[in-house]
Amino acid sequence: MVPPRFPRHKIMIAIPTSPHAGVKNRRSVSALTAPLRALSQESDRLFLSPLRPVELDGKATELSRFRFVGPGRGSSYIRLGIFAGIHGDETAGSLAVLKFLEQLHRDPESARGYEIFVYPVCNPTGYQDGTRFNRAGADLNREFWKGTRHPEVRVLEEELSGLKFDGLVSLHSDDTSNGLYGFVRGSSLTRHVLEPALRAAEEVLPRNYDKFIDGFAASTGIIEEGYPGILTAAPEHAGHPFEIVFETPQLADLELQVDAHVRALRAILETYRGFIGYGMNL
C-alpha cells in the first residue's frame, strides 16, 4: 500500500530528549511523564504507582503506571486499562494518555464510576530510541501469552492477570493507513463501544473505510480479527472484558492524532458507562 499523504502542519507538541543519554537525541521517558508525576503529587485522584523494576539493556527500569479514581463507590468501579507506546515510534498514544489524564484531573466527573490504570510507555527502550522494536530487536506486541523472555511483556502480563480489567484499550498509529480504524475483541459489546469512539475522533481526522486494512477484512473501520501475540486480556480471564486497539494514521499531524486519541478515550468512557448503567437498570 502506498502511504497516504497528509498536509504537514506545524507540530506544537515536543518529544522530550535527554542530553545526558549516551545516544544523541535519545528520548527521555522521565521527561515525558514529569508533568503527570508532578500533578499526581497534588491530586487526590491521580496516583503514580510504577510497576516493579525490570532489567532492560543492563539497567533496572520501571514502567510508568498512573491510576485515576473517578467519583463513585469503590465496590462498583469499572476497571479500565489503557496502554500506549508498546511500539516505541508511535508517540501519539503516549502523549494522548498524558493529556487525557490531565483532562480527567480537571474534570473528574467525566470519569465517574471508573478506576483507570494508564501505562504511557510500554516499551521504554523503543521509545528512547524512536523505534518500533525494543532494544533487543523484538516487536513486543507479538509476544504476549507466549512464554516470552522479554521482561517488559512479562511485567505487563502480571498486570493483566492480576487486575482483571473490565476493559482494555491499546493506542497505536499506523503509517500505512489513510485514516482512523480499530480492532475489537472480547465482549460482544466491543464493536458498539468502538463505533462512537471512531465517530468522536472523526471530528479531527478521517476514518479509513477501506474493505481491507492492515491485511484484515474491515467494515466501517472496524476489524474483528487480529495478530497473534498482541496485548490482550489473560487467557484465563473469564470476565470477557471489551478489548479495543485504536489506530490513528501516523502520517497525519501529531497534534491531530493526539486529539483523536483523547476524543476516542472520552467517548469510550461515556459509552461503556452508559451500557453498564442500562444493564444495571434492566
C-alpha positions in Angstrom: 0.0 0.0 0.0 1.3 3.5 -0.8 1.4 5.5 2.4 -1.3 8.3 2.3 -0.3 11.9 2.1 -1.4 14.3 4.8 -0.9 18.1 4.9 2.1 18.9 7.2 1.0 21.3 9.9 3.3 22.8 12.5 3.6 20.4 15.3 3.5 22.1 18.7 4.0 19.0 20.8 7.6 18.5 21.8 9.0 15.0 22.3 11.4 15.4 25.2 15.0 14.1 24.9 17.8 13.6 27.4 21.1 15.4 26.9 22.7 13.0 29.3 21.9 9.9 27.5 24.6 8.0 25.7 22.9 8.3 22.3 22.3 11.6 20.6 18.7 12.8 20.9 17.6 9.8 22.8 14.1 10.4 24.0 13.5 10.7 27.8 10.7 8.7 29.3 11.1 10.5 32.7 10.9 13.9 30.9 7.8 12.8 29.1 5.9 11.8 32.3 7.3 14.5 34.5 4.3 16.8 34.3 1.9 14.0 35.3 4.2 12.9 38.1 4.1 16.4 39.4 0.4 16.6 39.1 -0.1 13.3 41.0 1.6 15.0 44.0 -1.2 17.5 44.3 -4.1 15.3 43.2 -6.4 13.2 45.4 -7.5 11.2 42.4 -4.4 10.7 40.3 -1.7 8.4 41.7 1.7 7.3 40.4 2.5 3.7 41.0 5.3 2.3 38.8 5.5 -1.4 38.0 8.2 -3.5 39.6 11.6 -2.8 38.1 12.8 -5.0 35.3 16.2 -5.2 33.7 16.4 -3.6 30.3 19.7 -3.2 28.5 21.5 -3.9 31.7 19.7 -1.3 33.8 16.8 -1.6 36.3 13.9 0.1 34.7 10.4 0.9 36.0 7.4 1.0 33.6 5.3 4.0 34.5 1.7 3.4 35.7 -0.8 6.1 36.6 -4.0 5.3 38.4 -7.0 7.7 38.3 -10.0 7.1 40.6 -13.2 8.8 39.5 -16.1 9.8 41.7 -18.3 6.9 42.8 -18.3 3.9 45.1 -15.3 1.7 45.1 -17.3 -1.5 45.1 -18.8 -0.7 41.8 -15.9 0.8 39.9 -15.3 -0.1 36.3 -11.6 -1.1 36.0 -10.1 0.1 32.7 -6.6 -0.4 31.4 -5.1 2.0 28.8 -1.8 1.0 27.2 0.4 3.2 24.9 3.8 3.2 23.4 4.3 -0.6 23.0 5.7 0.4 19.6 8.3 3.0 20.5 8.0 5.0 17.4 4.3 5.6 17.9 4.4 8.6 20.2 0.9 10.0 19.6 -0.7 7.4 22.0 1.8 8.2 24.8 1.2 11.9 24.5 -2.5 11.4 24.3 -2.8 9.3 27.5 -1.0 12.0 29.5 -3.3 14.7 28.0 -6.2 12.5 28.8 -5.2 12.2 32.5 -4.7 15.9 32.7 -8.2 16.4 31.5 -9.6 13.9 34.0 -7.8 15.8 36.8 -9.6 19.0 35.7 -12.9 17.2 35.1 -13.1 14.1 37.4 -16.8 13.8 36.9 -16.1 12.6 33.3 -14.5 9.5 34.9 -17.4 8.8 37.4 -17.5 5.2 38.2 -14.1 4.3 36.8 -10.8 3.2 38.2 -8.4 3.8 35.3 -4.9 2.4 35.0 -2.7 4.1 32.4 0.6 2.8 31.0 2.1 5.6 28.9 5.2 3.9 27.6 5.1 0.1 27.5 8.3 -0.2 25.5 10.8 2.2 27.2 13.9 1.3 25.2 11.9 1.6 21.9 10.6 4.9 23.0 14.0 6.2 23.9 15.4 5.0 20.5 12.4 6.0 18.5 12.0 2.5 17.1 9.0 0.1 16.8 11.0 -2.6 18.5 12.7 -2.8 21.9 16.4 -2.6 22.1 16.6 -6.4 21.9 15.0 -6.2 18.5 11.6 -7.6 19.4 8.1 -6.4 18.4 6.6 -6.6 21.9 3.1 -6.6 20.5 3.6 -10.1 19.1 5.0 -11.6 22.4 2.0 -11.8 24.8 1.0 -15.1 26.3 3.7 -17.0 24.5 6.1 -17.6 27.4 8.2 -14.6 26.3 11.7 -13.8 27.6 11.2 -10.0 27.3 10.7 -8.5 30.8 8.5 -5.6 29.6 5.9 -8.1 28.4 6.2 -10.3 31.5 5.5 -7.5 33.9 2.5 -6.3 31.8 1.2 -9.9 31.7 1.3 -9.8 35.6 -0.8 -6.7 35.5 -3.3 -8.2 33.1 -3.6 -11.3 35.1 -3.8 -9.6 38.5 -6.1 -6.6 37.8 -8.6 -8.4 35.6 -9.7 -5.3 33.8 -13.3 -4.8 32.6 -11.9 -3.1 29.5 -8.6 -2.8 27.7 -7.7 0.0 25.2 -4.4 0.0 23.3 -3.4 3.1 21.4 -1.4 2.8 18.2 -0.5 4.7 15.0 -0.3 3.1 11.5 1.9 4.6 8.9 0.2 2.7 6.1 -3.4 3.8 6.9 -5.2 6.7 5.3 -7.4 7.2 8.4 -8.7 6.0 11.7 -9.6 2.4 12.5 -9.7 -0.1 15.3 -9.6 -3.8 16.2 -12.3 -5.3 18.5 -12.0 -8.4 20.7 -13.7 -9.8 23.8 -17.1 -8.7 24.9 -19.9 -8.7 22.3 -20.4 -5.0 23.3 -17.0 -4.0 22.0 -18.0 -3.0 18.5 -20.7 -0.8 20.0 -18.1 0.9 22.2 -15.6 1.4 19.4 -18.0 2.9 16.9 -18.8 6.1 19.0 -15.0 6.4 19.7 -14.3 6.4 15.9 -17.1 9.0 15.4 -15.7 11.2 18.1 -12.2 11.0 16.6 -13.5 11.5 13.1 -14.2 15.1 14.0 -10.5 15.8 13.6 -9.2 13.0 11.3 -10.8 10.9 8.6 -11.8 7.3 9.1 -10.4 4.5 7.0 -13.4 3.0 5.1 -11.3 0.5 3.1 -12.6 -3.0 2.9 -9.2 -4.4 3.9 -7.0 -2.6 6.4 -3.6 -3.9 7.6 -4.3 -7.2 5.8 -7.7 -7.8 7.5 -11.3 -7.5 6.4 -12.8 -4.4 7.8 -16.2 -2.8 8.0 -16.6 0.9 8.5 -13.1 1.0 10.0 -13.7 -1.9 12.4 -11.7 -5.2 12.3 -12.8 -8.3 14.2 -9.6 -10.3 13.6 -6.1 -9.6 14.8 -2.4 -10.6 15.1 -1.4 -13.4 17.5 0.6 -12.3 20.5 -0.8 -8.8 20.8 -1.6 -7.2 24.2 -4.8 -8.8 25.3 -6.6 -10.0 28.5 -5.1 -13.0 30.2 -6.3 -16.3 28.6 -7.7 -17.4 32.0 -9.7 -14.2 32.4 -13.3 -15.4 32.2 -14.9 -12.0 32.6 -14.8 -11.2 28.8 -13.6 -7.6 29.0 -14.1 -5.4 26.0 -10.8 -5.0 24.1 -10.1 -2.2 21.7 -7.0 -1.4 19.6 -7.4 2.1 18.4 -5.3 3.3 15.4 -4.6 6.8 14.1 -2.9 7.4 10.7 0.7 8.0 11.7 1.5 10.3 8.8 -1.1 12.8 9.9 -0.3 15.8 12.1 0.8 14.7 15.5 -1.4 17.1 17.4 -4.4 15.9 15.5 -3.5 12.3 16.3 -3.2 13.1 20.0 -6.6 14.9 19.8 -8.2 12.0 18.1 -6.9 9.5 20.7 -8.2 11.7 23.5 -11.6 12.1 21.9 -11.8 8.4 21.4 -10.9 7.7 25.0 -13.5 10.1 26.4 -16.2 8.6 24.1 -15.2 5.1 25.3 -15.7 6.2 29.0 -19.1 7.7 28.3 -20.4 4.9 26.0 -19.3 1.9 28.2 -20.6 3.6 31.4 -23.9 4.0 29.6 -24.1 0.3 28.7 -23.3 -0.7 32.3 -25.9 1.7 33.7 -28.5 0.4 31.3 -27.7 -3.2 32.2 -28.0 -2.5 35.9 -31.5 -1.0 35.4 -32.8 -4.0 33.4 
